[in-house]
Amino acid sequence: MTQQMDSFESESANLIPLIYETAEDLELWPRFFEAYQTEASCLSSLQLAREQSILTHLDRAFRFNERLRESQENRNSTSQLLNSLPVAVICVNTDFNLSYANDLARRLFQITSDFGFSGNKLTIEDKNVRTHVLRLINNCLANRDRGTDKKFNDSIKLDVRKKEEVSSRNQEKMITLSLFAQALADKNSCNLFIASNALAECLSERSLRAFYDLTPAEARLALLLASGYTLADIAEKNHLSQNTLRNQLKSIFSKTDTNRQAELVTLILSTPHLDQEAQSNQGSLSPEQKKPQGHTQLFQLRNGRQLSYQIFGCPDGEPVLYMHDVIAWRWWENTQLLKQHNIKLIQVLRPGFDKSSTIPDYALETWAEDINEFLLARNDTCLPVLGHSSGGLFALAFAHYFPERCQKLSIINSIAPIENLTELEGSEPAMSRLLLGFARFSPSLYRRFFPLLLKSIAKAPSEYLKNYISTWSTDDIDKVENSSDLAILADCFLESLQRSVRGLSDECVYAVSDWGFKLEDINVSCHIWRGESDRAIAPAISRKLERIPGCQLHIVPKAGHLLIKQNISAILKSLLEKNEARQTAGQDFTFQ
């Protein structure tokens, strides 16, 4: 009993720092605390007394989260407003130190040679341009100090150079910028609103027509003026007379209640951008793209349960058994690579995923037995096995319990047995560590909280997954910024939720529970693939895999957790090589 209490105290002590670290998660924390309070109400007095210290820390972290949320909402409202304006916005002082730059400012400065960012500094290459901008800022601040009541205290118009790589023979090599300065109260800095003909496509004709009842021609004229063009420029480019444009401008003044072009431009720069149609379509997939190429099939086990499975690649190719990640990501749908290697990839979905049956106290050995029955029924008596991330655990279990069925094993950025929560240090994001901690420390609380968490994520899966992976390596972030990959990943995630949350929630429980076997007991030729920059799996965990006798370790430079996406050809090649000699345990092959 004393040993059990010491273990409990040790685990709870490791959990407390994670509670405060994850308290900054504004979206998920309130749901976590709600789940804990519900669970605590069901505890006996003895259990409640034992977990009182954890409840106290959760209460403090929740109050911290509430204060942080309130502060963040205030900041976000300003940021969202500035990002909704069809104009570049920066906040800068007389030393050119930046405290803010919206999305359009970053886009504009990427195509100009004269303006740029260096850390938190605004850089201006041309000395004359720099002098004009500094004079604008100083005049703006001086007007504020004199009490001048103007929405925009000063403005200038500049012609700056376009970067060579974005110029061509048929494109102008200069960009026109119209800068409007607005001083900030009690600060030695001001907002610069920068309109440019280079950002004309970012302005919204629809917004102006909706807000001010402009005709299409009037809206186009107003946008061109806001982009830095003069009436003479617009007349020449569009083969119109200036008298026609002046008549349109008078109508615009009347409808917008302005009297001068400067007032009109100011109004346009403060009009929110409503045309979200292009953005909302970004990242969506056509019905044909969404249609899975691997048709889901069902296999009936002798005990009445069933397994869902999918087959990708060549129907008559060499079979490879694949153990999926925590999300059964169907990136295998691009079957060209599998066809090139003449591979028939078999993905069996674990209990709780799709229509694979769940039972209480499902064990890793039971999984291995189910897979063995499935393969025997298919006459796939011995084949290579591939496991990615959490799927590595299930690939290792099958290799241990049925080594005669496993021709060779490759595991990619796989987890390993977790014996203590301190081993999770270094894995990101912190919320995943907290989930693993509670799955080990308080499984009942974990099972109550996780469905609430998943319901919250399901409201905006793409956004959540993108934020989740933003804590990983640059390599991983670059992969998910591919909109089609992110959309497919979000679709697969939602499909899992529509069936059952049990499969997803059980993944953490399997990871922190006793696996029932040791890595040293695995007797199968094994390749271990690890991304040098993987942040999803803690280094202390991933290094444990080197205990597998005779394993070959491949470190992929600069690669992150999703290295399977780019390096699958090399992984498959090593998996399918015949008559491979066993190596010294942990031998390291740096992948080029």
C-alpha positions as CSV (number, residue, x, y, z in Angstrom):
1,M,0.0,0.0,0.0
2,T,2.9,2.4,0.9
3,Q,4.6,1.7,-2.4
4,Q,1.3,2.3,-4.3
5,M,0.8,5.7,-2.5
6,D,4.4,6.7,-3.3
7,S,3.8,5.9,-6.9
8,F,0.6,8.0,-6.9
9,E,2.4,10.9,-5.3
10,S,5.2,10.7,-7.9
11,E,2.8,10.6,-10.8
12,S,0.7,13.5,-9.4
13,A,3.9,15.6,-8.9
14,N,4.8,15.1,-12.5
15,L,1.3,16.0,-13.6
16,I,1.2,19.4,-11.8
17,P,3.7,21.2,-14.1
18,L,1.8,20.0,-17.1
19,I,-1.5,21.5,-15.7
20,Y,0.0,25.0,-15.6
21,E,1.8,24.6,-18.9
22,T,-1.4,23.7,-20.8
23,A,-3.5,26.3,-18.9
24,E,-2.7,28.7,-21.8
25,D,-4.8,26.6,-24.2
26,L,-7.7,28.9,-24.4
27,E,-10.0,26.7,-26.4
28,L,-9.7,23.4,-24.6
29,W,-9.0,24.2,-21.0
30,P,-12.5,25.2,-19.9
31,R,-13.8,21.9,-21.3
32,F,-11.0,20.0,-19.4
33,F,-11.9,21.7,-16.1
34,E,-15.6,21.0,-16.7
35,A,-14.9,17.4,-17.2
36,Y,-12.8,17.2,-14.0
37,Q,-15.5,18.8,-11.9
38,T,-18.0,16.4,-13.2
39,E,-15.7,13.5,-12.4
40,A,-14.9,14.8,-9.0
41,S,-18.6,14.9,-8.1
42,C,-18.7,11.1,-8.6
43,L,-15.7,10.3,-6.5
44,S,-15.9,8.7,-3.1
45,S,-14.7,10.8,-0.1
46,L,-11.4,8.7,0.0
47,Q,-10.7,9.2,-3.7
48,L,-11.6,12.9,-3.5
49,A,-9.2,13.4,-0.6
50,R,-6.5,11.6,-2.5
51,E,-6.9,13.8,-5.6
52,Q,-7.6,17.1,-3.7
53,S,-4.1,18.5,-4.5
54,I,-4.7,18.0,-8.2
55,L,-8.1,19.6,-8.0
56,T,-6.6,22.6,-6.3
57,H,-4.0,23.1,-9.0
58,L,-6.7,22.7,-11.7
59,D,-8.8,25.4,-10.1
60,R,-5.9,27.8,-10.0
61,A,-5.0,27.0,-13.6
62,F,-8.6,27.5,-14.7
63,R,-8.7,31.0,-13.1
64,F,-5.4,31.8,-14.9
65,N,-6.9,30.6,-18.2
66,E,-10.0,32.9,-17.7
67,R,-7.8,36.0,-17.2
68,L,-5.7,35.0,-20.2
69,R,-8.7,34.4,-22.3
70,E,-10.1,37.8,-21.5
71,S,-6.8,39.5,-22.4
72,Q,-6.5,37.5,-25.6
73,E,-10.0,38.3,-26.7
74,N,-9.2,42.0,-26.5
75,R,-6.0,41.6,-28.5
76,N,-7.7,39.4,-31.0
77,S,-10.5,41.8,-31.7
78,T,-8.0,44.5,-32.7
79,S,-5.9,42.0,-34.7
80,Q,-9.0,40.7,-36.6
81,L,-10.1,44.2,-37.4
82,L,-6.7,45.1,-38.8
83,N,-6.5,41.9,-40.8
84,S,-10.0,42.5,-42.3
85,L,-9.0,45.9,-43.7
86,P,-8.0,45.7,-47.4
87,V,-4.7,47.6,-46.7
88,A,-1.3,46.9,-45.3
89,V,-1.0,48.0,-41.6
90,I,2.1,48.3,-39.5
91,C,2.7,49.9,-36.1
92,V,6.1,51.5,-35.9
93,N,8.0,54.1,-33.9
94,T,10.7,56.6,-34.9
95,D,13.4,54.0,-34.5
96,F,11.5,51.8,-37.0
97,N,10.8,49.2,-34.3
98,L,7.7,47.2,-35.2
99,S,5.0,46.1,-32.7
100,Y,2.5,44.9,-35.3
101,A,2.2,44.0,-39.0
102,N,-0.9,42.6,-40.6
103,D,-1.0,39.9,-43.2
104,L,-1.2,42.3,-46.2
105,A,1.8,44.2,-44.9
106,R,3.9,41.0,-44.9
107,R,2.6,40.1,-48.4
108,L,3.4,43.6,-49.7
109,F,6.9,43.8,-48.3
110,Q,7.7,40.3,-49.8
111,I,7.5,41.8,-53.3
112,T,9.3,45.2,-52.7
113,S,13.0,45.8,-52.7
114,D,12.9,48.9,-50.6
115,F,10.7,47.7,-47.6
116,G,11.2,44.6,-45.5
117,F,11.3,43.1,-42.0
118,S,14.4,42.1,-40.0
119,G,13.2,40.6,-36.8
120,N,11.1,43.3,-35.1
121,K,12.6,46.1,-37.3
122,L,11.2,47.8,-40.4
123,T,14.0,48.0,-42.9
124,I,14.0,50.6,-45.8
125,E,16.9,50.2,-48.2
126,D,16.4,53.5,-50.2
127,K,17.7,56.5,-48.1
128,N,15.3,58.9,-49.7
129,V,12.3,56.6,-49.0
130,R,13.5,56.1,-45.4
131,T,13.7,59.9,-44.9
132,H,10.2,60.4,-46.2
133,V,8.7,57.7,-44.0
134,L,10.5,59.1,-40.9
135,R,9.3,62.6,-41.7
136,L,5.8,61.2,-42.0
137,I,6.0,59.5,-38.6
138,N,7.5,62.6,-36.9
139,N,4.9,64.9,-38.4
140,C,2.1,62.5,-37.3
141,L,3.4,62.5,-33.7
142,A,4.0,66.2,-33.7
143,N,0.4,66.8,-34.8
144,R,-0.9,64.6,-32.0
145,D,1.2,66.5,-29.4
146,R,-0.3,69.8,-30.7
147,G,-3.7,68.3,-30.3
148,T,-4.6,68.3,-34.0
149,D,-7.9,66.4,-34.3
150,K,-7.5,64.4,-37.5
151,K,-8.2,60.7,-38.2
152,F,-5.1,60.6,-40.3
153,N,-2.5,63.2,-39.4
154,D,-0.4,63.1,-42.6
155,S,0.1,61.1,-45.8
156,I,2.7,60.6,-48.5
157,K,2.9,58.9,-51.8
158,L,6.0,56.9,-52.8
159,D,7.2,54.9,-55.8
160,V,9.3,51.9,-54.7
161,R,11.1,49.1,-56.5
162,K,9.6,45.7,-57.1
163,K,11.8,42.7,-56.6
164,E,13.3,41.3,-59.8
165,E,12.0,37.8,-59.3
166,V,8.4,39.1,-59.3
167,S,8.9,41.4,-62.3
168,S,8.8,40.5,-66.0
169,R,9.1,42.3,-69.3
170,N,5.3,42.9,-69.3
171,Q,5.1,44.0,-65.7
172,E,5.9,47.4,-64.1
173,K,9.1,47.3,-62.0
174,M,7.8,50.0,-59.7
175,I,5.0,49.9,-57.0
176,T,3.1,52.9,-55.8
177,L,2.5,53.2,-52.1
178,S,0.2,55.7,-50.4
179,L,1.0,55.9,-46.7
180,F,-1.4,57.3,-44.1
181,A,-0.2,57.8,-40.6
182,Q,-2.3,57.7,-37.4
183,A,-0.7,58.5,-34.1
184,L,-1.3,56.3,-31.1
185,A,-2.2,57.9,-27.8
186,D,0.4,57.9,-25.1
187,K,2.9,56.1,-27.3
188,N,5.9,57.2,-29.3
189,S,4.6,55.2,-32.3
190,C,1.9,55.3,-35.0
191,N,-0.1,53.1,-37.3
192,L,0.9,53.3,-41.0
193,F,-1.9,52.4,-43.4
194,I,-0.3,51.5,-46.7
195,A,-2.4,51.4,-49.9
196,S,-0.8,50.1,-53.0
197,N,-1.6,49.2,-56.6
198,A,0.2,45.9,-55.9
199,L,-2.7,45.1,-53.5
200,A,-5.5,46.0,-55.8
201,E,-6.6,42.3,-56.0
202,C,-6.9,42.2,-52.2
203,L,-9.4,45.1,-52.1
204,S,-13.1,44.1,-52.2
205,E,-15.4,45.7,-54.8
206,R,-18.2,43.7,-53.2
207,S,-17.6,45.4,-49.9
208,L,-17.9,48.9,-51.3
209,R,-21.0,48.1,-53.3
210,A,-22.6,46.5,-50.2
211,F,-21.7,49.3,-47.7
212,Y,-22.2,52.4,-49.9
213,D,-24.5,51.3,-52.7
214,L,-21.9,52.0,-55.4
215,T,-22.3,50.8,-59.0
216,P,-19.7,48.4,-60.3
217,A,-17.9,51.2,-62.2
218,E,-17.9,53.5,-59.1
219,A,-16.6,50.7,-56.9
220,R,-13.8,50.0,-59.4
221,L,-12.8,53.7,-59.5
222,A,-12.8,54.0,-55.7
223,L,-10.6,50.9,-55.4
224,L,-8.1,52.2,-58.0
225,L,-7.9,55.5,-56.2
226,A,-7.3,53.7,-52.9
227,S,-4.6,51.6,-54.6
228,G,-2.6,54.8,-55.3
229,Y,-3.6,55.6,-58.9
230,T,-4.5,59.2,-60.0
231,L,-7.5,60.0,-62.2
232,A,-5.1,60.6,-65.1
233,D,-3.5,57.1,-64.5
234,I,-7.0,55.5,-64.5
235,A,-8.2,57.4,-67.5
236,E,-5.1,56.4,-69.6
237,K,-5.1,52.7,-68.5
238,N,-8.9,52.3,-69.1
239,H,-9.2,54.5,-72.2
240,L,-11.7,56.8,-70.4
241,S,-12.0,60.5,-70.3
242,Q,-11.2,62.3,-67.1
243,N,-14.5,64.1,-67.3
244,T,-16.3,60.8,-67.2
245,L,-14.3,59.8,-64.1
246,R,-14.9,63.1,-62.4
247,N,-18.7,62.6,-62.8
248,Q,-18.4,59.1,-61.3
249,L,-16.3,60.5,-58.5
250,K,-18.9,63.1,-57.7
251,S,-21.5,60.4,-57.4
252,I,-19.1,58.4,-55.1
253,F,-18.6,61.5,-52.9
254,S,-22.4,61.8,-52.6
255,K,-23.0,58.2,-51.7
256,T,-20.1,58.0,-49.2
257,D,-20.6,61.4,-47.6
258,T,-17.1,62.5,-48.4
259,N,-15.8,65.7,-50.2
260,R,-12.2,65.0,-51.2
261,Q,-10.2,62.0,-52.5
262,A,-8.2,61.8,-49.3
263,E,-11.4,61.4,-47.3
264,L,-12.6,58.8,-49.7
265,V,-9.4,56.8,-49.5
266,T,-9.5,57.0,-45.7
267,L,-13.0,55.6,-45.8
268,I,-12.0,52.7,-48.1
269,L,-9.1,51.9,-45.9
270,S,-11.4,51.5,-42.9
271,T,-14.0,49.4,-44.7
272,P,-13.9,45.7,-43.7
273,H,-13.2,43.2,-46.5
274,L,-16.3,41.2,-46.9
275,D,-15.4,39.1,-50.0
276,Q,-14.5,35.8,-48.2
277,E,-15.7,33.6,-51.0
278,A,-12.1,32.8,-52.3
279,Q,-10.9,32.2,-48.8
280,S,-13.7,29.9,-47.8
281,N,-13.1,27.8,-51.0
282,Q,-9.4,27.5,-50.2
283,G,-8.5,24.1,-48.9
284,S,-11.8,22.5,-49.9
285,L,-11.8,19.4,-52.0
286,S,-14.0,18.6,-55.0
287,P,-16.2,15.5,-54.6
288,E,-13.9,13.6,-56.8
289,Q,-10.9,14.5,-54.6
290,K,-12.7,13.6,-51.4
291,K,-13.8,10.2,-52.8
292,P,-11.5,7.5,-51.2
293,Q,-9.7,5.2,-53.5
294,G,-9.3,2.5,-50.9
295,H,-12.9,1.1,-50.4
296,T,-13.6,0.1,-46.8
297,Q,-14.4,-3.6,-46.4
298,L,-15.4,-5.7,-43.4
299,F,-13.9,-8.9,-42.0
300,Q,-15.9,-11.1,-39.6
301,L,-13.9,-12.7,-36.8
302,R,-14.8,-16.1,-35.4
303,N,-16.0,-14.6,-32.1
304,G,-18.5,-12.4,-34.0
305,R,-16.6,-9.1,-33.9
306,Q,-15.5,-7.4,-37.1
307,L,-12.6,-5.5,-38.5
308,S,-12.7,-2.7,-41.1
309,Y,-9.9,-2.7,-43.6
310,Q,-8.8,-0.9,-46.8
311,I,-6.6,-1.9,-49.7
312,F,-4.5,0.5,-51.7
313,G,-2.2,0.2,-54.6
314,C,-1.9,-2.9,-56.8
315,P,-4.6,-5.6,-56.1
316,D,-2.1,-8.3,-57.2
317,G,1.0,-6.7,-55.8
318,E,3.2,-7.7,-52.9
319,P,1.2,-7.3,-49.7
320,V,2.4,-5.0,-46.9
321,L,0.5,-4.6,-43.7
322,Y,0.1,-1.0,-42.5
323,M,-0.7,0.1,-38.9
324,H,-2.1,3.6,-39.0
325,D,-1.5,6.6,-36.8
326,V,-4.0,8.0,-34.2
327,I,-5.8,9.4,-37.3
328,A,-6.3,6.9,-40.1
329,W,-4.9,9.4,-42.6
330,R,-5.7,8.2,-46.2
331,W,-2.7,9.8,-47.8
332,W,-2.2,6.4,-49.5
333,E,-5.0,7.4,-51.9
334,N,-2.3,8.7,-54.2
335,T,-1.5,5.2,-55.3
336,Q,1.1,5.9,-58.0
337,L,3.9,5.3,-55.6
338,L,2.5,2.0,-54.5
339,K,2.0,0.9,-58.1
340,Q,5.6,1.8,-58.9
341,H,6.7,-0.6,-56.2
342,N,4.0,-3.1,-57.1
343,I,2.6,-3.0,-53.5
344,K,-0.8,-4.0,-52.2
345,L,-1.0,-2.0,-49.0
346,I,-3.5,-3.4,-46.4
347,Q,-4.6,-1.0,-43.7
348,V,-6.6,-2.6,-40.9
349,L,-8.5,-0.2,-38.7
350,R,-8.2,-0.6,-35.0
351,P,-11.1,-1.1,-32.6
352,G,-13.3,2.0,-32.5
353,F,-12.2,3.2,-35.9
354,D,-14.8,3.0,-38.6
355,K,-16.8,-0.2,-38.0
356,S,-14.1,-2.2,-36.2
357,S,-15.7,-3.6,-33.1
358,T,-14.7,-2.6,-29.6
359,I,-14.8,-4.7,-26.4
360,P,-14.0,-3.8,-22.8
361,D,-10.4,-4.3,-21.7
362,Y,-9.1,-4.8,-25.3
363,A,-5.4,-5.8,-25.0
364,L,-2.5,-5.6,-27.4
365,E,-2.3,-9.4,-27.5
366,T,-6.0,-9.5,-28.5
367,W,-5.2,-7.1,-31.4
368,A,-2.3,-9.3,-32.5
369,E,-4.6,-12.4,-32.4
370,D,-7.2,-10.6,-34.5
371,I,-4.7,-9.6,-37.1
372,N,-3.3,-13.1,-37.2
373,E,-6.8,-14.5,-37.9
374,F,-7.4,-11.9,-40.6
375,L,-4.1,-12.7,-42.4
376,L,-4.6,-16.5,-42.3
377,A,-8.1,-16.1,-43.8
378,R,-6.5,-14.1,-46.6
379,N,-3.6,-16.6,-47.1
380,D,-1.1,-13.9,-46.2
381,T,0.9,-16.1,-44.0
382,C,4.0,-13.9,-43.7
383,L,4.4,-10.3,-44.9
384,P,6.2,-7.0,-44.2
385,V,4.7,-4.8,-41.5
386,L,4.8,-1.0,-41.4
387,G,3.8,1.2,-38.5
388,H,3.7,5.0,-38.1
389,S,3.6,7.0,-34.9
390,S,1.1,5.4,-32.5
391,G,0.7,2.6,-35.1
392,G,4.2,1.6,-34.3
393,L,3.0,0.2,-31.0
394,F,0.5,-2.1,-32.7
395,A,3.1,-3.1,-35.3
396,L,5.5,-4.0,-32.5
397,A,2.9,-6.0,-30.7
398,F,2.1,-8.1,-33.7
399,A,5.8,-8.7,-34.4
400,H,6.2,-9.8,-30.8
401,Y,3.3,-12.2,-30.5
402,F,3.4,-13.6,-34.1
403,P,7.1,-13.2,-35.3
404,E,6.5,-16.1,-37.8
405,R,3.9,-13.9,-39.6
406,C,6.1,-10.8,-39.7
407,Q,8.6,-11.0,-42.5
408,K,10.2,-7.7,-41.6
409,L,9.2,-4.6,-39.6
410,S,9.6,-0.9,-40.2
411,I,8.4,1.7,-37.7
412,I,8.4,5.4,-38.4
413,N,8.6,8.0,-35.5
414,S,7.0,5.4,-33.3
415,I,6.2,5.7,-29.6
416,A,7.8,3.3,-27.1
417,P,6.8,2.1,-23.6
418,I,6.1,5.1,-21.3
419,E,7.2,4.2,-17.7
420,N,7.2,7.7,-16.2
421,L,5.7,11.0,-17.1
422,T,9.1,12.7,-17.0
423,E,10.0,10.8,-20.1
424,L,7.5,12.9,-22.0
425,E,9.6,16.1,-21.7
426,G,10.3,17.5,-25.1
427,S,7.2,16.2,-26.9
428,E,4.8,18.8,-28.3
429,P,2.2,20.1,-27.9
430,A,1.9,20.3,-24.1
431,M,-1.8,19.2,-24.3
432,S,-0.8,15.8,-25.7
433,R,1.5,15.3,-22.7
434,L,-1.4,16.3,-20.3
435,L,-3.7,13.8,-22.0
436,L,-1.1,11.0,-21.7
437,G,-0.6,12.1,-18.0
438,F,-4.3,11.8,-17.2
439,A,-4.7,8.6,-19.1
440,R,-2.0,7.1,-16.8
441,F,-2.9,9.0,-13.6
442,S,-6.7,9.0,-13.8
443,P,-8.1,6.9,-16.7
444,S,-11.7,7.6,-15.6
445,L,-11.2,11.3,-15.8
446,Y,-9.4,10.9,-19.1
447,R,-12.3,8.9,-20.6
448,R,-14.8,11.5,-19.5
449,F,-12.8,14.5,-20.7
450,F,-11.6,13.2,-24.1
451,P,-15.1,13.0,-25.8
452,L,-15.7,16.6,-24.7
453,L,-12.4,17.6,-26.2
454,L,-13.1,15.8,-29.5
455,K,-16.5,17.6,-29.8
456,S,-14.8,20.9,-29.4
457,I,-12.2,20.0,-32.0
458,A,-14.8,18.7,-34.5
459,K,-16.2,22.3,-34.8
460,A,-13.1,23.4,-36.7
461,P,-10.8,20.3,-37.3
462,S,-8.6,21.9,-39.9
463,E,-7.9,24.9,-37.7
464,Y,-7.2,22.7,-34.6
465,L,-4.9,20.3,-36.5
466,K,-3.0,23.2,-38.0
467,N,-2.5,24.8,-34.6
468,Y,-1.6,21.4,-33.1
469,I,1.1,20.8,-35.7
470,S,2.4,24.4,-35.4
471,T,4.3,23.3,-32.3
472,W,6.2,20.7,-34.4
473,S,9.1,21.1,-36.8
474,T,9.4,23.5,-39.8
475,D,9.3,20.4,-42.0
476,D,5.9,19.3,-40.5
477,I,4.5,22.8,-40.7
478,D,5.4,23.1,-44.4
479,K,3.6,19.7,-45.1
480,V,0.3,20.7,-43.5
481,E,0.3,24.1,-45.1
482,N,-0.4,22.1,-48.3
483,S,-4.2,22.8,-48.2
484,S,-5.1,19.4,-49.8
485,D,-3.1,17.4,-47.3
486,L,-4.7,19.3,-44.4
487,A,-8.2,18.9,-45.8
488,I,-7.7,15.1,-46.3
489,L,-6.4,14.9,-42.7
490,A,-9.4,16.8,-41.3
491,D,-11.8,14.7,-43.3
492,C,-10.3,11.5,-42.0
493,F,-10.5,12.9,-38.5
494,L,-14.1,13.7,-38.8
495,E,-14.9,10.3,-40.3
496,S,-13.4,8.7,-37.1
497,L,-15.6,11.0,-34.9
498,Q,-18.8,10.2,-36.8
499,R,-18.3,6.5,-36.0
500,S,-17.0,6.5,-32.4
501,V,-14.6,8.4,-30.2
502,R,-13.5,5.1,-28.5
503,G,-10.8,4.4,-31.1
504,L,-9.2,7.8,-30.8
505,S,-9.5,8.0,-27.0
506,D,-8.0,4.5,-26.4
507,E,-4.8,5.4,-28.2
508,C,-3.4,7.3,-25.1
509,V,-4.5,4.5,-22.8
510,Y,-2.6,1.9,-24.8
511,A,0.5,4.1,-24.9
512,V,0.8,4.5,-21.1
513,S,-0.4,1.1,-20.0
514,D,1.8,-2.0,-19.6
515,W,2.4,-3.3,-23.1
516,G,2.7,-6.9,-21.9
517,F,6.1,-7.4,-23.6
518,K,9.6,-5.9,-23.7
519,L,11.3,-4.4,-26.7
520,E,14.3,-6.7,-26.0
521,D,12.1,-9.7,-26.7
522,I,11.2,-8.8,-30.3
523,N,12.8,-11.2,-32.7
524,V,12.1,-9.7,-36.1
525,S,14.3,-7.8,-38.6
526,C,13.5,-4.2,-37.8
527,H,14.1,-0.8,-39.3
528,I,13.6,2.3,-37.2
529,W,13.0,5.5,-39.0
530,R,13.2,8.8,-37.0
531,G,12.9,12.4,-38.1
532,E,15.9,14.4,-36.7
533,S,13.4,17.3,-35.9
534,D,10.5,15.2,-34.6
535,R,8.8,17.0,-31.7
536,A,5.8,14.8,-31.4
537,I,7.7,11.9,-29.8
538,A,9.9,12.8,-26.8
539,P,13.6,11.9,-27.4
540,A,13.7,9.8,-24.2
541,I,10.8,7.8,-25.6
542,S,12.1,7.3,-29.2
543,R,15.6,6.3,-28.1
544,K,14.1,3.3,-26.2
545,L,13.3,1.6,-29.6
546,E,17.0,1.0,-30.1
547,R,16.7,-1.8,-27.5
548,I,15.2,-4.0,-30.2
549,P,17.9,-6.6,-31.0
550,G,19.5,-6.2,-34.4
551,C,17.5,-3.1,-35.3
552,Q,18.7,-0.7,-38.0
553,L,18.3,3.0,-37.1
554,H,17.7,5.6,-39.9
555,I,17.9,9.2,-38.9
556,V,16.4,11.6,-41.5
557,P,18.1,15.1,-41.3
558,K,15.7,18.0,-40.8
559,A,12.6,15.7,-41.1
560,G,9.8,16.0,-38.6
561,H,7.1,13.7,-37.4
562,L,5.5,13.4,-40.8
563,L,8.6,12.2,-42.6
564,I,6.6,9.2,-44.0
565,K,4.9,11.6,-46.4
566,Q,8.2,12.5,-48.2
567,N,10.4,9.4,-47.5
568,I,8.0,6.6,-48.1
569,S,9.9,5.4,-51.2
570,A,13.1,4.7,-49.2
571,I,11.1,3.2,-46.4
572,L,9.3,0.8,-48.7
573,K,12.6,-0.1,-50.4
574,S,14.2,-1.1,-47.1
575,L,11.1,-3.0,-46.0
576,L,11.0,-5.1,-49.2
577,E,14.7,-6.0,-49.5
578,K,15.2,-9.7,-49.3
579,N,17.8,-11.8,-47.4
580,E,18.9,-8.9,-45.2
581,A,21.6,-9.7,-42.7
582,R,20.9,-8.8,-39.1
583,Q,22.8,-5.8,-37.8
584,T,24.3,-4.8,-34.5
585,A,21.5,-3.4,-32.3
586,G,20.9,0.3,-32.8
587,Q,23.2,0.7,-35.8
588,D,22.7,4.1,-37.2
589,F,22.3,4.9,-40.9
590,T,21.9,8.6,-41.6
591,F,19.5,8.9,-44.5
592,Q,20.5,11.2,-47.3
